[in-house]
Amino acid sequence: MSILAVGSVAFDCVKTPFGKAENVVGGSCTYFSIAASFFTDVNLVAVIGEDFDEKAMKVFENRRINLEGLEKKPGKTFRWEGEYPEDNINEAVTYATDLNVFMDFAPKIPEKYRNSRVLFLANIDPDLQGSVLKQIPSASLISCDTMNHWINDKRESLEKILKNIDLLVINDGETKLLSGEKNLICACEKILDFGVKKIISKKGEHGAVFMSKDTIFTVPSYPHKNVVDPTGAGDTFAGGLIGYIDSINDYSDNAIKKGIIYGTTVASFTIEDFSMNRLLQLNKSDIDKRFEEFSNLMKF
């Protein structure tokens, strides 16, 4: 089993009420791939600059992540700087976004990846997502993420992509913006009408909603007293979810429900420290133990 993941690898500068982390490894594809690698193999496709040195590469060491598709180009790696303020730690305030080598990113899928059964398109330009879809004609499960910027500025391209998407994983604000609906359930239903087969709308500290033609499922978040750094939580959620369902080769609604619990569990570790510090300390038994704790919390 394996997942093809296409997206960004980056450097982040993050400030929260608990401190600051400068020039730490980030990026949607990095968080996704590390989370998914606890469950299955991941083939990563992204671009980095010459400043992404051996120390930075250590985040991928000893993990089930194939880096043949990680392209290194002259220039600097994509960088993001932002803050999670004390009065709303769930929403980032962006101070700077420097695309650098990511500006000209044109995903080149290695030949050996082109028969991938599971494809995750991380938060990148819908036109790039479309170019990847043309290179992977036989995927059994296509999942993707997007953001407000693409919904507002690349809507036509995004709507073309959505007709090919089996599982859309976005947050509640993006769900409402994309659909034009204020009620989250109505918003999910409308997006299904766009051609998306299944949708998960993430609600941050309030959990997530999953909908398909036949299913509606809601789950809370794992209860935490202190959130140190929410960066990458949504991407690790997606990684845990899709990594799990790939590992059991089951994309049914019931499998996705259990995958959502695993995704929520992995994300609950991510927010306990800056960057990927907590993720890199984990092993699968830590995840399974918290999964059982979380599952028991929801029983009545």
Helices and strands as residue ranges (DSSP letters): E 2-6, E 10-16, E 19-26, H 28-36, E 41-48, H 54-57, G 58-60, E 65-72, E 79-83, E 93-98, G 100-104, G 111-113, E 118-121, H 126-135, E 141-144, H 148-153, H 155-162, E 167-171, H 172-179, H 184-193, E 198-202, G 204-206, E 208-212, E 216-219, H 233-247, H 253-270, G 279-281, H 284-297
